[in-house]
Amino acid sequence: ESDLPIVSFGNLMSEGLTLSRRGQHDKALACFNDALKLRAGDKHCLITRSKCFLKLGDTENSLKDAEVSLQIDKTFSEGLYQKAETLYAMGDFEFALVFYHRGRRLRPDLHKFQLGINKAEEAIVNCIGNPSLVKLENKEELCFVSRQAESKKDKQKQQSKPTKDQKQMKKKSPKTEQQLLGALYADKAFLEKLLKDEDLMKSSTRQGIKVMDLVLGGISYLNHRQDFWQQQKPMYARAYERKVLRQGRRRDKKQKPSEISRSIAKNMEDIELSLARGSAEESCRKAERMLKWIQKCSENEVPNKNELIGNLHSCIGNAQLAMGQMEAALHSHKMDLDCARQNALTDSVSRALDNIGHVYARIGKFQQAINTWEEKIPLAQSSLEKAWLFHEIGRCYLELDKAEVAQDYGQKSLQSADEEGDVEWQLHATVLVAQAQVKLKDYPSAILTFERALEKARLVPSEAAQNAIIA
């Protein structure tokens, strides 16, 4: 159980956002679901999950999450915006417009609400004509009512009486059509060219379908998609997005130090989280990619550059160890150690020695592990760290059949664990001493020591440890 990673609300949120940015919305959704189990009703998590639902096309659940966030906090601007965005995606432009307006009144400083108002108004014009001619009745408190729930009679009236705006909508300029259709514009031009071939239009396919019907059907489909895309992303919105994109690129070139620090912290968290969740290959890949980027940065951009490079070597080494790449892991941790010594980073030296000793022990080079860990002893900062360190050194001596030295280190480990008051490490140290006494054939002392270990195992409590000690 102690090997299982501790997953917190923050970790789940961070991983979910990372997955969502990559377009892995199904996996992101699972993270947000788990996060809400840990912190039910968190409005920010509800909104991130709502966005995820929207990306997956599940507008119903997207709307539910947005509305729940507003029940928690009526003045939550992100909740208002997400509700408006969801309604807009559902085609309920009038109701989306209402919530864009509410958001703008609440937060006039956020430009996205004005942008939402503009695109909703343009979508309404595209659908039913001038919005000034449309009257919305508010007999009860305004809430979400789907346009699909409107009476068939109202729909028939709209269909039977097309407005001038609707008629004009079909007659877009070639430039506008090209912007809306993108790569499909060439297909539409090809189909329109085919219409001029009278002989071809009179012919039929082997199945008896008229070619003219197929061509007209294709053009009709493209016209419908053109109208839909005009509603979903009006021309002014496209121009605005291009402007924002250009500004974003300029900002990226001149990224502030604070932004770089936040980005680095976020990437380091992703690297550690991937390893904690068992994705060693992904963790290693991320760390290697980040290491290349950091090495290209200047000291002004990343003030703690050398410390960070060492930390990344350590992360790569841990991931390689998890993948069973022992030699590569040893090389990475030695790179961390060299970097730490060159820059007089005491904590990093201690970390690197710790990891190197661990790799040596894993590959059976117990004397090298002992030498490395003994070098770390003066750098240990707490009694608990010493308890672990003495125990590991003693365990290595036991593997080398040097039972007397192993017993001494077991006693040192027990003394440090007693100082810290840590029952679990008292248990480990006591078992080590007992096993050393067995190797020395001091059986009466070993029995007494095992009995003390059994008492510790009952305090932890650990049934597996109790059974092992009794055996």
C-alpha positions as CSV (number, residue, x, y, z in Angstrom):
1,E,0.0,0.0,0.0
2,S,2.9,2.4,0.7
3,D,3.9,2.0,-3.0
4,L,0.7,3.5,-4.3
5,P,0.9,7.1,-5.4
6,I,-1.0,9.7,-3.4
7,V,-3.3,11.4,-5.8
8,S,-4.6,14.8,-4.7
9,F,-7.3,17.1,-6.1
10,G,-4.6,19.4,-7.4
11,N,-2.8,16.6,-9.2
12,L,-6.0,15.3,-10.8
13,M,-6.9,18.8,-12.0
14,S,-3.4,19.4,-13.4
15,E,-3.4,16.1,-15.2
16,G,-6.9,16.7,-16.6
17,L,-6.0,20.1,-17.9
18,T,-2.9,18.7,-19.5
19,L,-4.8,15.9,-21.2
20,S,-7.5,18.3,-22.4
21,R,-4.9,20.6,-24.0
22,R,-3.6,17.6,-25.9
23,G,-7.1,16.8,-27.1
24,Q,-7.4,13.6,-25.0
25,H,-10.8,14.7,-23.6
26,D,-12.0,11.2,-22.6
27,K,-9.0,10.7,-20.4
28,A,-9.3,14.3,-19.1
29,L,-12.9,13.7,-18.2
30,A,-12.0,10.7,-16.0
31,C,-9.5,12.9,-14.1
32,F,-12.1,15.7,-13.5
33,N,-14.6,13.0,-12.3
34,D,-12.1,11.7,-9.8
35,A,-11.3,15.2,-8.7
36,L,-14.9,16.0,-8.0
37,K,-15.1,12.8,-5.9
38,L,-12.4,14.3,-3.7
39,R,-13.9,17.8,-3.6
40,A,-17.6,17.6,-4.5
41,G,-19.1,20.9,-5.8
42,D,-15.9,22.7,-6.6
43,K,-17.1,25.3,-9.1
44,H,-13.8,25.6,-10.9
45,C,-13.6,21.8,-11.5
46,L,-17.2,21.8,-12.6
47,I,-16.4,24.4,-15.3
48,T,-13.3,22.5,-16.5
49,R,-15.4,19.4,-16.8
50,S,-18.2,21.3,-18.6
51,K,-15.6,22.5,-21.2
52,C,-14.5,18.9,-21.6
53,F,-18.1,17.7,-22.1
54,L,-18.5,20.5,-24.7
55,K,-15.4,19.4,-26.6
56,L,-16.8,15.8,-26.7
57,G,-20.1,17.1,-28.0
58,D,-22.1,16.3,-24.8
59,T,-23.9,19.6,-24.6
60,E,-26.5,18.3,-22.1
61,N,-23.9,17.4,-19.4
62,S,-21.9,20.5,-20.3
63,L,-24.9,22.7,-19.5
64,K,-25.7,20.8,-16.3
65,D,-22.2,21.4,-14.9
66,A,-22.3,25.1,-15.8
67,E,-25.7,25.5,-14.1
68,V,-24.5,23.6,-11.0
69,S,-21.6,26.0,-10.7
70,L,-24.0,29.0,-10.9
71,Q,-26.2,27.4,-8.2
72,I,-23.1,27.4,-5.9
73,D,-22.2,31.0,-6.9
74,K,-24.6,33.2,-8.9
75,T,-21.9,35.7,-9.6
76,F,-19.4,33.2,-10.9
77,S,-18.3,34.8,-14.2
78,E,-16.8,31.6,-15.6
79,G,-20.0,29.8,-15.0
80,L,-22.0,32.4,-16.9
81,Y,-19.6,32.3,-19.8
82,Q,-19.6,28.5,-20.0
83,K,-23.4,28.4,-19.9
84,A,-23.6,31.0,-22.7
85,E,-21.0,29.1,-24.7
86,T,-22.9,25.8,-24.3
87,L,-26.2,27.4,-25.3
88,Y,-24.5,28.9,-28.3
89,A,-23.1,25.5,-29.3
90,M,-26.6,24.0,-28.9
91,G,-27.9,26.6,-31.4
92,D,-29.9,28.5,-28.7
93,F,-28.4,31.8,-29.7
94,E,-31.1,34.0,-28.1
95,F,-30.6,32.5,-24.7
96,A,-26.8,32.5,-25.1
97,L,-27.1,36.2,-25.8
98,V,-28.9,36.7,-22.5
99,F,-26.1,35.1,-20.5
100,Y,-23.3,36.9,-22.5
101,H,-25.1,40.1,-21.5
102,R,-25.3,39.0,-17.8
103,G,-21.6,38.2,-17.8
104,R,-20.7,41.5,-19.4
105,R,-22.7,43.5,-16.8
106,L,-20.9,41.5,-14.0
107,R,-17.4,41.7,-15.6
108,P,-17.2,44.5,-18.2
109,D,-13.4,44.1,-18.1
110,L,-13.6,40.6,-19.8
111,H,-13.6,41.1,-23.5
112,K,-14.8,37.6,-24.1
113,F,-18.3,38.5,-23.1
114,Q,-18.5,41.3,-25.7
115,L,-17.1,38.9,-28.2
116,G,-19.9,36.4,-27.3
117,I,-22.6,39.1,-27.6
118,N,-21.3,40.0,-31.1
119,K,-21.2,36.4,-32.4
120,A,-24.6,35.6,-30.9
121,E,-26.2,38.6,-32.4
122,E,-24.7,37.8,-35.8
123,A,-25.9,34.2,-35.5
124,I,-29.4,35.4,-34.8
125,V,-29.3,37.6,-37.9
126,N,-28.1,34.7,-40.0
127,C,-30.9,32.5,-38.7
128,I,-34.0,34.7,-38.5
129,G,-33.1,38.2,-39.7
130,N,-32.8,41.4,-37.8
131,P,-32.9,40.8,-34.0
132,S,-34.8,44.0,-33.4
133,L,-37.8,42.3,-35.1
134,V,-37.7,39.4,-32.7
135,K,-39.6,39.7,-29.4
136,L,-38.7,37.4,-26.5
137,E,-41.4,37.1,-23.9
138,N,-40.3,36.6,-20.3
139,K,-43.4,35.5,-18.5
140,E,-41.5,33.5,-15.8
141,E,-37.9,33.6,-14.5
142,L,-35.6,33.2,-17.5
143,C,-34.0,29.8,-17.7
144,F,-32.9,27.4,-20.4
145,V,-35.6,26.5,-22.8
146,S,-34.5,24.6,-25.9
147,R,-35.4,25.9,-29.3
148,Q,-36.3,22.4,-30.1
149,A,-39.1,22.6,-27.6
150,E,-40.8,25.5,-29.4
151,S,-44.1,24.7,-31.2
152,K,-44.0,23.3,-34.7
153,K,-46.3,26.1,-35.7
154,D,-43.7,28.7,-34.9
155,K,-41.1,26.7,-36.9
156,Q,-43.4,26.5,-39.9
157,K,-44.0,30.2,-39.8
158,Q,-40.3,30.9,-39.9
159,Q,-39.8,28.4,-42.7
160,S,-42.7,29.7,-44.8
161,K,-41.8,33.4,-44.5
162,P,-38.0,33.7,-45.2
163,T,-36.7,37.2,-44.5
164,K,-34.6,39.3,-46.9
165,D,-31.6,38.6,-44.7
166,Q,-32.1,34.8,-45.3
167,K,-32.3,35.3,-49.0
168,Q,-29.2,37.4,-49.1
169,M,-27.4,34.8,-47.0
170,K,-27.3,32.5,-50.0
171,K,-25.6,35.1,-52.2
172,K,-22.1,35.4,-50.6
173,S,-19.1,36.7,-52.4
174,P,-16.5,34.2,-53.7
175,K,-14.0,35.6,-51.1
176,T,-16.5,35.1,-48.2
177,E,-17.4,31.6,-49.4
178,Q,-13.7,30.7,-49.7
179,Q,-13.1,31.8,-46.1
180,L,-16.1,29.8,-44.8
181,L,-15.6,26.6,-46.8
182,G,-11.8,26.5,-46.7
183,A,-10.5,23.4,-48.6
184,L,-14.1,22.6,-49.6
185,Y,-14.4,25.7,-51.7
186,A,-12.6,24.0,-54.6
187,D,-15.1,21.1,-54.4
188,K,-18.1,23.5,-54.6
189,A,-16.5,25.3,-57.6
190,F,-16.0,21.9,-59.3
191,L,-19.6,20.9,-58.7
192,E,-20.9,24.3,-60.1
193,K,-18.7,23.8,-63.2
194,L,-20.2,20.3,-63.7
195,L,-23.7,21.9,-63.8
196,K,-22.8,23.7,-67.0
197,D,-22.2,20.3,-68.8
198,E,-25.7,19.7,-70.1
199,D,-24.9,16.2,-71.5
200,L,-23.5,15.0,-68.2
201,M,-26.5,16.5,-66.3
202,K,-28.9,14.5,-68.4
203,S,-27.1,11.2,-67.7
204,S,-27.7,8.7,-64.8
205,T,-25.6,6.3,-62.8
206,R,-25.8,2.6,-63.0
207,Q,-28.2,2.6,-60.1
208,G,-30.5,5.0,-62.0
209,I,-29.8,8.1,-60.0
210,K,-29.6,11.3,-62.0
211,V,-26.2,13.0,-62.0
212,M,-27.8,16.4,-61.7
213,D,-29.5,15.3,-58.5
214,L,-26.2,14.2,-57.0
215,V,-24.4,17.4,-58.0
216,L,-27.3,19.6,-56.7
217,G,-27.3,17.6,-53.5
218,G,-23.6,18.2,-53.0
219,I,-23.9,21.9,-53.6
220,S,-26.9,22.1,-51.2
221,Y,-24.9,20.3,-48.5
222,L,-22.0,22.7,-48.9
223,N,-24.4,25.6,-48.7
224,H,-25.8,24.3,-45.5
225,R,-22.4,23.8,-44.0
226,Q,-21.4,27.3,-45.1
227,D,-24.4,28.8,-43.3
228,F,-23.7,26.7,-40.2
229,W,-20.0,27.7,-40.0
230,Q,-21.1,31.3,-40.5
231,Q,-23.2,31.0,-37.4
232,Q,-20.7,29.1,-35.4
233,K,-17.7,31.4,-36.3
234,P,-18.7,34.7,-37.9
235,M,-16.3,36.6,-40.0
236,Y,-15.5,39.2,-37.4
237,A,-14.7,36.4,-34.9
238,R,-12.2,34.9,-37.4
239,A,-10.5,38.3,-37.9
240,Y,-10.4,38.7,-34.1
241,E,-8.9,35.2,-33.6
242,R,-6.2,36.0,-36.2
243,K,-5.3,39.2,-34.4
244,V,-5.2,37.4,-31.0
245,L,-3.0,34.7,-32.5
246,R,-0.5,37.2,-33.8
247,Q,-0.4,39.0,-30.4
248,G,0.1,35.6,-28.7
249,R,3.1,34.8,-30.9
250,R,4.6,38.2,-30.1
251,R,4.1,37.6,-26.4
252,D,5.6,34.1,-26.6
253,K,8.8,35.7,-28.1
254,K,9.0,38.1,-25.2
255,Q,7.9,35.8,-22.4
256,K,8.2,37.4,-18.9
257,P,10.4,35.7,-16.3
258,S,7.4,35.1,-14.1
259,E,5.6,33.3,-16.9
260,I,8.7,31.2,-17.6
261,S,8.9,30.2,-13.9
262,R,5.2,29.2,-13.9
263,S,5.7,27.2,-17.1
264,I,8.7,25.4,-15.7
265,A,6.9,24.6,-12.4
266,K,4.0,23.2,-14.3
267,N,6.2,21.0,-16.5
268,M,8.1,19.7,-13.5
269,E,4.8,18.8,-11.9
270,D,3.7,17.0,-15.0
271,I,6.9,15.0,-15.1
272,E,6.7,13.9,-11.5
273,L,2.9,13.1,-11.8
274,S,3.5,10.9,-14.9
275,L,6.1,8.9,-13.0
276,A,3.9,8.7,-9.9
277,R,1.0,7.3,-12.0
278,G,3.2,4.6,-13.6
279,S,3.9,6.3,-16.9
280,A,7.7,6.2,-16.7
281,E,8.3,6.4,-20.5
282,E,6.2,9.5,-20.7
283,S,7.9,11.1,-17.7
284,C,11.3,10.4,-19.2
285,R,10.3,11.8,-22.6
286,K,8.9,15.0,-21.0
287,A,12.0,15.5,-18.9
288,E,14.4,15.0,-21.8
289,R,12.5,17.5,-23.9
290,M,12.4,20.0,-21.1
291,L,16.2,19.5,-20.5
292,K,17.0,20.4,-24.1
293,W,14.9,23.6,-23.8
294,I,16.4,24.6,-20.5
295,Q,20.0,24.1,-21.8
296,K,19.3,26.6,-24.6
297,C,18.0,29.3,-22.1
298,S,20.2,32.0,-20.7
299,E,20.8,32.6,-17.0
300,N,18.7,35.7,-17.2
301,E,15.7,33.8,-18.5
302,V,16.1,31.0,-15.9
303,P,18.1,32.2,-12.9
304,N,18.3,28.7,-11.3
305,K,19.3,27.0,-14.6
306,N,22.0,24.8,-13.2
307,E,19.9,23.5,-10.3
308,L,17.1,22.8,-12.7
309,I,19.4,20.9,-15.1
310,G,20.5,18.7,-12.2
311,N,16.9,18.1,-11.1
312,L,15.9,17.1,-14.6
313,H,18.8,14.6,-14.8
314,S,17.5,13.2,-11.5
315,C,13.9,12.9,-12.9
316,I,15.2,11.1,-16.1
317,G,17.3,8.7,-13.9
318,N,14.2,7.9,-11.7
319,A,12.2,7.2,-14.9
320,Q,14.9,5.0,-16.4
321,L,15.2,3.0,-13.1
322,A,11.4,2.4,-13.2
323,M,11.8,1.1,-16.8
324,G,14.6,-1.2,-15.7
325,Q,17.3,0.7,-17.6
326,M,19.9,0.5,-14.8
327,E,23.1,1.7,-16.6
328,A,21.2,4.6,-18.1
329,A,19.7,5.5,-14.7
330,L,23.2,5.3,-13.1
331,H,24.6,7.7,-15.8
332,S,21.7,10.2,-15.3
333,H,22.2,10.3,-11.5
334,K,25.9,10.7,-11.9
335,M,25.2,13.7,-14.2
336,D,23.0,15.1,-11.5
337,L,25.9,14.6,-8.9
338,D,28.4,16.3,-11.2
339,C,26.1,19.3,-11.8
340,A,25.4,19.6,-8.0
341,R,29.1,19.5,-7.1
342,Q,30.1,22.0,-9.8
343,N,27.5,24.5,-8.4
344,A,28.0,23.7,-4.7
345,L,24.3,22.6,-4.3
346,T,24.4,20.6,-1.1
347,D,20.8,19.3,-1.2
348,S,21.2,18.2,-4.8
349,V,24.5,16.3,-3.9
350,S,22.6,14.5,-1.1
351,R,19.8,13.6,-3.5
352,A,22.1,12.3,-6.2
353,L,24.1,10.2,-3.7
354,D,20.9,8.7,-2.4
355,N,19.7,7.8,-6.0
356,I,23.1,6.4,-7.1
357,G,23.3,4.2,-4.0
358,H,19.8,2.9,-4.7
359,V,20.7,1.9,-8.3
360,Y,23.9,0.1,-7.1
361,A,21.9,-1.8,-4.6
362,R,19.3,-2.8,-7.2
363,I,22.0,-4.2,-9.5
364,G,23.7,-6.1,-6.7
365,K,26.8,-3.9,-6.4
366,F,26.4,-3.7,-2.6
367,Q,29.9,-2.4,-1.7
368,Q,29.5,0.6,-4.2
369,A,26.1,1.3,-2.7
370,I,27.7,1.3,0.8
371,N,30.5,3.6,-0.3
372,T,28.0,6.0,-1.8
373,W,25.6,6.1,1.1
374,E,28.4,6.5,3.7
375,E,29.4,9.6,1.8
376,K,25.8,10.9,2.2
377,I,25.7,10.4,6.0
378,P,27.1,13.9,6.9
379,L,24.5,15.4,4.6
380,A,21.5,13.8,6.3
381,Q,19.3,16.5,7.8
382,S,17.0,14.6,10.1
383,S,16.9,11.5,12.3
384,L,14.4,9.9,10.1
385,E,16.7,10.3,7.1
386,K,19.5,8.8,9.1
387,A,17.3,5.9,10.2
388,W,16.6,5.0,6.5
389,L,20.2,5.5,5.5
390,F,21.7,3.3,8.3
391,H,19.1,0.6,7.6
392,E,20.0,0.5,3.9
393,I,23.8,0.4,4.6
394,G,23.2,-2.4,7.2
395,R,21.1,-4.3,4.7
396,C,23.9,-4.2,2.1
397,Y,26.4,-5.4,4.7
398,L,24.0,-8.3,5.5
399,E,23.9,-9.2,1.8
400,L,27.8,-9.2,1.8
401,D,27.7,-11.7,4.8
402,K,29.2,-9.1,7.1
403,A,26.7,-9.7,9.9
404,E,28.5,-7.9,12.7
405,V,28.7,-4.6,10.8
406,A,25.1,-5.1,9.7
407,Q,24.1,-5.4,13.3
408,D,25.9,-2.2,14.3
409,Y,24.2,-0.3,11.5
410,G,20.9,-1.8,12.5
411,Q,21.4,-0.5,16.1
412,K,22.3,3.0,14.7
413,S,19.1,2.9,12.5
414,L,17.0,1.9,15.6
415,Q,18.5,4.7,17.7
416,S,17.7,7.3,15.0
417,A,14.2,5.9,14.6
418,D,13.7,6.2,18.4
419,E,14.8,9.8,18.3
420,E,12.2,10.5,15.6
421,G,9.5,8.4,17.3
422,D,8.8,6.6,14.0
423,V,7.4,3.1,14.8
424,E,7.6,1.9,11.2
425,W,11.4,2.5,11.0
426,Q,11.8,1.1,14.5
427,L,10.2,-2.1,13.1
428,H,12.6,-2.2,10.0
429,A,15.7,-1.6,12.2
430,T,14.7,-4.2,14.8
431,V,14.1,-6.8,12.1
432,L,17.6,-6.0,10.6
433,V,19.3,-6.5,14.0
434,A,17.5,-9.8,14.5
435,Q,18.4,-11.1,11.1
436,A,22.1,-10.1,11.7
437,Q,22.0,-12.0,15.0
438,V,20.7,-15.1,13.2
439,K,23.6,-14.9,10.8
440,L,25.9,-14.6,13.8
441,K,24.1,-17.7,15.3
442,D,23.2,-15.7,18.4
443,Y,19.8,-17.4,18.5
444,P,18.6,-16.4,22.0
445,S,19.2,-12.7,21.3
446,A,17.6,-13.1,17.8
447,I,14.4,-14.6,19.4
448,L,14.1,-11.6,21.9
449,T,14.8,-9.1,19.1
450,F,12.2,-10.7,16.8
451,E,9.7,-10.6,19.7
452,R,10.3,-6.8,20.1
453,A,9.9,-6.5,16.3
454,L,6.5,-8.3,16.6
455,E,5.3,-5.7,19.1
456,K,6.3,-3.0,16.7
457,A,4.5,-4.8,13.8
458,R,1.3,-4.8,15.9
459,L,1.6,-1.1,16.5
460,V,2.1,-0.2,12.8
461,P,-0.2,-2.4,12.3
462,S,1.1,-4.8,9.6
463,E,-0.4,-8.3,9.4
464,A,2.1,-9.2,6.7
465,A,5.1,-8.2,8.9
466,Q,3.6,-10.0,11.9
467,N,3.3,-13.3,9.9
468,A,6.8,-12.9,8.5
469,I,8.3,-12.3,12.0
470,I,6.4,-15.3,13.5
471,A,7.6,-17.5,10.6
